[in-house]
Amino acid sequence: MGARKRLSSSEPPSSSPPATNENTNTNTTAKPTITDPPIAPPKWGLLLKLSLFLLPYLYLLFHHYPIEPELRSSILINAGMSLAGLFVTVKMIPVASRYVQKRNLFGYDINKKGTPQGTVKVPESLGIVVGIVFLVVAILFQYFNFTADSNWLVEYNAALACICFMTLLGFVDDVLDVPWRVKLLLPSIAALPLLMAYAGHTTIVIPKPLVPHIGIEVLDLGWMYKLYMGLLAVFCTNSINIHAGINGLEVGQTVVIASAILIHNIMQIGASTDPEYKLAHAFSIYLAQPLLATSLALLSYNWYPSSVFVGDTYTYFAGMTMAVIGILGHFRYILTFICQYSSFGYPICVFGAN
Amino acid sequence: MGARKRLSSSEPPSSSPPATNENTNTNTTAKPTITDPPIAPPKWGLLLKLSLFLLPYLYLLFHHYPIEPELRSSILINAGMSLAGLFVTVKMIPVASRYVQKRNLFGYDINKKGTPQGTVKVPESLGIVVGIVFLVVAILFQYFNFTADSNWLVEYNAALACICFMTLLGFVDDVLDVPWRVKLLLPSIAALPLLMAYAGHTTIVIPKPLVPHIGIEVLDLGWMYKLYMGLLAVFCTNSINIHAGINGLEVGQTVVIASAILIHNIMQIGASTDPEYKLAHAFSIYLAQPLLATSLALLSYNWYPSSVFVGDTYTYFAGMTMAVIGILGHFRYILTFICQYSSFGYPICVFGAN
């Protein structure tokens, strides 16, 4: 690109063209050759501990239920690719963090204000690495599972378009700091491919404790189901986002919820005899496994004391992925997102108390 | 997000936490209240002139060929939505340009070095607005055309996933300035959804002047066709990108190529009796119309003298969209991208001469 020159943050503005002082990066005392210190290494011990979450899942998959060999091998291929995604993410985060710091995408941990750790510049928006690796894994997996005439491919591609669109909007939000009234709209925009491709049922199952009060077990929402799906996307993304602030919490809750989703899916597959129902839950697994793996990689850097921050890119990406998993996996149990309901309810109580 | 504080470029660093001087934004002389000047208004006259390109297209659509009323009304609905996209883009570019300037995403026009215009900070990466508006128009259009069980929906969603992924990677490139060896890989990564969903023929038509030399009219590439598609995506994106530097050239060539694609499609639809062939070309039109409309909106700001720059976001987005239009529209004429071949060849000649 010959006809333009862009200031990078690591270089002082040249004398020609003469930049005004406002809003440009000046570098008066430090030498231009000084670079930001590298981030702390990943916490492998933590990853090992967290992988204990997977033991019940593996037990159910291999031992407890008699799952068809074909379905099991698809799940295992997906798991292998997700594991590869984990290592790629762990490898790429330090590289990406140098780039985001160069572009002034960093934050201070204000919970550590006044301590030496509070003055460390923590690279921001590393969720972008997770989003891109997740998408590559999820796209490549199609090669091993779906034939081109499969009906699932429509929804799978719509899911990918949704997640990708949300990651894009999240990164735009991180870079440009859009105002709150626009932030709230972003998930609705990103959920559009999902709403357009959705062709499933429009009923929800009422939670058992509420059945005596409402009088019915299954409620048909009709056209309002699409509205409900759109709002679920807004809700899921914001309920991950709203908890940001404590080191590792955004990613940590995603890891917990994704593990719970995996166990729920394998239980549903094992207990059912309906092939379509099984496929719907396998669909969820194919998206939840890469989500869990790439999130674990990010958590190994984001766990206390955080050496990277995840940014809105990650919270939007993770929330939308879970919304897509729930909607296109055709979960009819609205309590699947119970963790998210509680993460939504808790801050409201806190705000209410103050 | 309570636990972090991010420096925005428009505010000086606070005394606590004490930022080091390196790589932070200091603001010593200018008042913090001074904002960047607004960009010049859009060139509506230019838009009117360029819309003359569309006259042959409209003539062919309405008068020359007897096109089925249903197909024509789908095309017209798409055209109406594209027109709405044009106005939204024109409206959003000044808003977005304030945000990108705040985050130091701007450049200087080095062709105007030494003149007063050479010192103006021109906001960069405004292609992101075009990308987002295009995606919203293309997604919403599904509502008016596709039924959920349509085979086209698989490819349409794959196309959207591709374009969205490319826009994301382009914006990441703009913000983080990734090195060249990574830049070349990006379109291959973004083209993955397309390659996975592709289930069409694997033959290409040899251009007529070359037939006597090669001896065949149609060449079956077999599995190499997917490699060819991947390379076409790399080639299209880079042949739009490589011409950056002269005000309005990236967007200008896209407008010319998109108009040519539209005319080609309508001629193919008019001349054919095969319903599937017609649908393939209609598919191209549904993506080419929003591309043309949103690009025209950007051109009204990017035409000489540019008040915004488009960034790699736009060049990647436009290149990938045209690659997708060509591949999924099942053009078998490799010379469709003749403009792009020439834009690829010309700089090579220039580099060779120097």
Interface residues (C-beta under 8 A of the other chain):
Chain A: M1 G2 A3 R4 K5 R6 L7 S8 S9 S10 S16 P17 P18 A19 T20 N21 E22 N23 T24 N25 T26 N27 T28 T29 A30 I34 D36 A96 Y99 V100 Q101 K102 R103 N104 L105 F106 G107 Y108 D109 I110 N111 K113 G114 G118 T119 K121 V122 E124 I128 G131 I132 L135 V136 I139 L140 Q142 Y143 A148 D149 N151 L153 V154 N157 A158 L160 A161 C164 F165 T167 L168 L169 F171 V172 V175 L176 D177 V178 I189 L192 P193 M196 A197 Y198 A199 N241 A244 G245 I246 N247 F309
Chain B: M1 G2 A3 R4 K5 R6 L7 S8 S9 S10 S16 P17 P18 A19 T20 N21 E22 N23 T24 N25 T26 N27 T28 T29 A30 K31 I34 D36 A96 Y99 V100 Q101 K102 R103 N104 L105 F106 G107 Y108 D109 I110 N111 K113 G114 G118 T119 K121 V122 E124 I128 G131 I132 L135 V136 I139 L140 Q142 Y143 F146 A148 D149 N151 L153 V154 N157 A158 L160 A161 C164 F165 T167 L168 L169 F171 V172 V175 L176 D177 V178 I189 L192 P193 M196 A197 Y198 A199 N241 A244 G245 I246 N247 F309
